[in-house]
């Protein structure tokens, strides 16, 4: 016979894989499979569920009482290690000192051979279920095998049967079932999926057949929760399909089982990357905001600085301008005075030169007249006589009392 295994898991809405208390495990060498749901309100339920499924699938020879004792010791060792850590919360330590325990439901399945035939045997306690649906069934309700410690009518509540991590205070009575191994599919489910499966019946099988990986399962969970068909609780499933190949041994041909520890690491990495991206975004936004504020401040300061610089320049230039005005004003006055003096000197010089130019011309005229006189003595004498004759009447005209003066002078 050929065996294929699929296993998927999801936490409550708005919670992480780390918070999920559902666990499953399988061991091909032992042909064993198990699933468990840690009761949320108990003490370290996910550790207890994890211990139960792993120890069960790994055990070769099974002694029920010894199996429980071994599981309890393993749980206690792990919890003690957590409680003794420096960062352990005070209420965790108080609960440990009060000897509070972990609680969990459980389903175990194994294949074994009797003589020449293969059989399956399962046990169940609590509201985790085992369903077996044979291939080519005719009536789902009649042919589907259901195993759980819940009694008819099945009601899902917050008080399931469970195995206790301390002592013998277990609740409920384990249910057992054994049958020949035939072709079909086993479905091991925790309570939320088990309730959904019982309600959906054949439609549930159609939806399950579409799951090809963990992401498909997560999408299904989100959709069914949104449609209020699936309760908001941790959800886990193991699907073990059996096909006939006419061989005497069991052969595992397909394994697609999500590891909760790997999912926790991946999700934690995604959260860290998301936080880093947010921090970087905030840094960039802050830098942009600071840059915008600085730019705005600069824009406000620059006019003020320009105004101040202009005022400073004005204040500085005022005395400078006054100083230069005084200096250059005096120089200009001196220059203008010098210019006026120069102009006056030039005028005086020009006047003197002009007078000097006129004097030689008068002397020249005198010289010329003297030359003329020397050259024409006769003419000169006649001219002189004429001039004397002219001057006499003029003088007589000018001095009419001259004769009386002369008379008086005689006396």
Residue pairs with C-beta under 8 A, 6 or more apart in sequence:
1 118
1 181
1 183
1 242
1 243
1 244
1 245
1 247
1 249
1 250
1 251
2 242
2 243
2 244
2 245
2 250
2 251
2 252
2 253
3 240
3 241
3 242
3 243
3 250
3 251
3 252
3 253
4 240
4 241
4 243
4 252
4 253
4 254
4 255
5 26
5 33
5 238
5 239
5 240
5 241
5 252
5 254
5 255
5 256
5 257
6 211
6 237
6 238
6 239
6 241
6 254
6 256
6 257
7 24
7 26
7 236
7 237
7 238
7 239
7 256
7 257
7 258
8 211
8 214
8 217
8 218
8 236
8 237
8 258
9 17
9 20
9 22
9 24
9 214
9 217
9 234
9 235
9 236
9 237
9 258
9 260
9 263
10 20
10 217
10 218
10 221
10 234
10 235
10 236
11 17
11 19
11 20
11 234
12 19
12 20
12 232
12 233
12 234
13 225
13 232
16 264
16 267
16 271
17 260
17 263
17 264
17 267
18 264
18 267
18 268
20 46
20 234
20 236
20 260
21 37
21 38
21 39
21 40
21 45
21 46
21 49
21 104
21 234
22 35
22 36
22 37
22 38
22 49
22 190
22 234
22 235
22 236
23 35
23 36
23 38
23 46
23 49
23 50
23 52
23 53
23 236
23 260
24 33
24 34
24 35
24 36
24 53
24 188
24 236
24 237
24 238
24 257
25 33
25 34
25 53
25 54
25 56
25 57
26 32
26 33
26 34
26 57
26 238
26 240
26 257
27 57
27 58
28 252
30 57
30 58
30 59
30 60
30 110
31 110
31 111
31 112
31 250
32 56
32 57
32 59
32 108
32 109
32 110
32 111
33 57
33 108
33 109
33 110
33 186
33 188
33 238
33 240
34 52
34 53
34 56
34 57
34 106
34 107
34 108
34 109
34 188
35 53
35 106
35 107
35 128
35 188
35 189
35 190
35 236
35 237
35 238
36 48
36 49
36 50
36 52
36 53
36 104
36 105
36 106
36 107
36 128
36 190
37 49
37 104
37 105
37 126
37 127
37 128
37 160
37 190
37 191
37 234
37 236
38 45
38 46
38 47
38 48
38 49
38 102
38 103
38 104
39 45
39 102
39 103
39 104
39 105
39 160
39 162
42 48
42 100
42 101
42 102
42 103
42 104
42 162
42 165
43 79
43 95
43 96
43 100
43 101
43 102
43 165
44 75
44 78
44 79
44 82
44 102
44 165
45 102
45 103
45 104
47 75
47 78
47 79
47 102
48 71
48 75
48 102
48 103
48 104
48 163
48 165
49 102
49 104
51 71
51 74
51 75
51 78
52 71
52 104
52 106
52 163
53 106
55 67
55 70
55 71
55 74
56 67
56 106
56 108
57 108
59 67
68 163
71 163
71 165
72 165
72 166
75 102
75 165
76 165
76 166
79 96
79 102
80 96
82 88
82 92
83 92
83 93
83 96
99 166
101 164
101 165
101 166
101 167
101 169
102 164
102 165
103 162
103 163
103 164
103 165
103 171
104 126
104 162
104 163
104 165
105 125
105 126
105 127
105 128
105 160
105 161
105 162
105 163
105 190
105 191
106 123
106 124
106 125
106 126
106 128
106 163
107 122
107 123
107 124
107 125
107 128
107 129
107 130
107 147
107 148
107 188
108 122
108 123
108 124
109 120
109 121
109 122
109 130
109 186
109 188
109 240
110 120
110 121
110 122
111 118
111 119
111 120
111 181
111 250
112 118
112 119
112 120
112 121
113 119
116 248
117 180
117 181
118 180
118 181
118 250
119 178
119 179
119 180
119 181
120 132
120 178
120 179
120 180
120 181
120 186
121 176
121 177
121 178
122 130
122 147
122 176
122 177
122 178
123 174
123 175
123 176
123 177
124 130
124 147
124 148
124 149
124 174
124 175
125 149
125 161
125 162
125 163
125 170
125 172
125 173
125 174
125 175
126 148
126 149
126 150
126 160
126 161
126 162
126 163
126 172
126 191
127 148
127 150
127 156
127 160
127 161
127 190
127 191
127 194
128 148
128 188
128 189
128 190
128 191
128 194
129 146
129 147
129 148
129 187
129 188
129 189
129 191
129 194
129 197
130 145
130 146
130 147
130 148
130 177
130 186
130 187
130 188
130 189
131 144
131 145
131 146
131 147
131 186
131 187
131 189
131 194
131 197
132 144
132 145
132 179
132 184
132 185
132 186
132 187
133 140
133 143
133 144
133 145
133 184
133 185
133 187
133 205
134 143
134 182
134 183
134 184
135 183
135 184
135 185
137 143
137 144
137 184
140 201
140 202
140 205
141 201
144 201
145 177
145 179
146 198
147 175
147 177
148 154
148 175
148 194
149 161
149 172
149 173
149 174
149 175
150 160
150 161
154 198
156 191
156 194
156 195
156 231
160 171
160 172
160 191
161 170
161 171
161 172
161 173
162 170
162 171
162 172
163 170
164 170
164 171
181 242
182 242
183 242
183 243
183 244
184 241
184 242
185 239
185 240
185 241
185 242
186 238
186 239
186 240
186 241
186 242
187 197
187 208
187 237
187 238
187 239
188 237
188 238
188 239
188 240
189 197
189 236
189 237
190 233
190 234
190 235
190 236
190 237
191 231
191 233
192 230
192 231
192 232
192 233
192 234
192 235
193 230
193 235
193 236
193 237
195 231
196 204
196 224
196 229
196 230
196 231
197 204
199 229
200 207
200 229
207 220
208 239
210 216
210 220
211 217
211 220
212 256
213 256
214 258
214 263
217 237
217 258
221 230
221 235
224 230
225 231
225 232
238 257
245 251
372 380
373 380
395 402
396 402
399 405
